[in-house]
Amino acid sequence: MMEIDSANNELNFDLQLLRCFEALMAERSVSRAAAKLELSQPAMSHALARLRTLFDDPLLARGRGGMTPTTRALGLEPKLREALSAAYRLVEKRSVFFPAESRQEFTVMTAEYVEYLLLPRLIARLQEEAPFVRVTFRSAQPDRALEWLEWGELDFRIGWWPESAPALRAKRLMRDPLVCVVRRGHPVIAGSITDDQFMGIAHVVQNERMKSARRAVEQAVLSRHRQLQVQIKVQDALALCNVVAHSDLIGTLPERFARALATKFPLQVLPIPIAVPEIRQAMYWHERTHKEPSHQWFRNLVSDLAKKL
């Protein structure tokens, strides 16, 4: 038979035993400590015996005015009180989240256009409800998102995973059709765009961002045995709109984003003349944060804002 290691055996005590020690030190009496914890006096005496064996010390010695703690007991008291407090924190119910007082920071990974659309409304709500809460947005890196959610480096990802990992929760936020953007006063396109115009006129596309949107358009064109005429590749949507506004090139963007940017640039926003899948967005988070009150509050906030976009 395997011999039990004595060091491990010394750790064989439970939360109730710590509570008994705390009560005994506070009351300096077995009977009063038993009454405080609603235990029988024999049960408290048994607990004291276990404590004495565990720490190899009398802990409480009889005196004229009751029981007097030993030097060992006095040294143990603050440490065990701290341990008991930590144990309570481990098993206590989750605390209520107060947005107005919180200084929590949330990290969100999302596409540029979702950030652009959400930010004005998000800032307004935070200033009203949670002025000390901080939010950090990170550029979309879908290949790293899952591990960052698992590690806690990321709180939420807004994007689209057709088949997300089992450890993730998700909530759909919005669907957005892709549209064309061309400059006002375009020499050929005015009010609508034909198939031949869309596939025959040169395009400006985003090189890295909005890859899913670009692929959707390219695949729709290829299904017609044509090829998209790409002349310029830019880094972001602002550059795309700037190119479109000062040239005869065509760009494609999610409709909400395009209409928002059309207030900044002289653009026409037109339906794409070929069938292209919608851009879908959902919010993802890890199972470990699903019941956190602060995370629940932030998820509800973002979901509410997305409905109003």
CORPEBEL-V818302 format. One record per helix or strand of 3 or more residues. SS is the DSSP state (helix for helix, strand for strand). FROM is the first residue (numbers start at 1). LEN is the number of residues. Records with the same first field share a line. If there is no record, write none. Layout:
BEGIN
SS = FROM-LEN, FROM-LEN
END
This chain:
BEGIN
helix = 6-4, 15-13, 30-7, 41-15, 71-21, 112-18, 142-10, 195-6, 211-12, 237-9, 255-7, 287-3, 293-15
strand = 60-4, 66-4, 105-6, 134-6, 156-4, 168-9, 178-6, 203-4, 230-5, 250-5, 267-5, 279-8
END
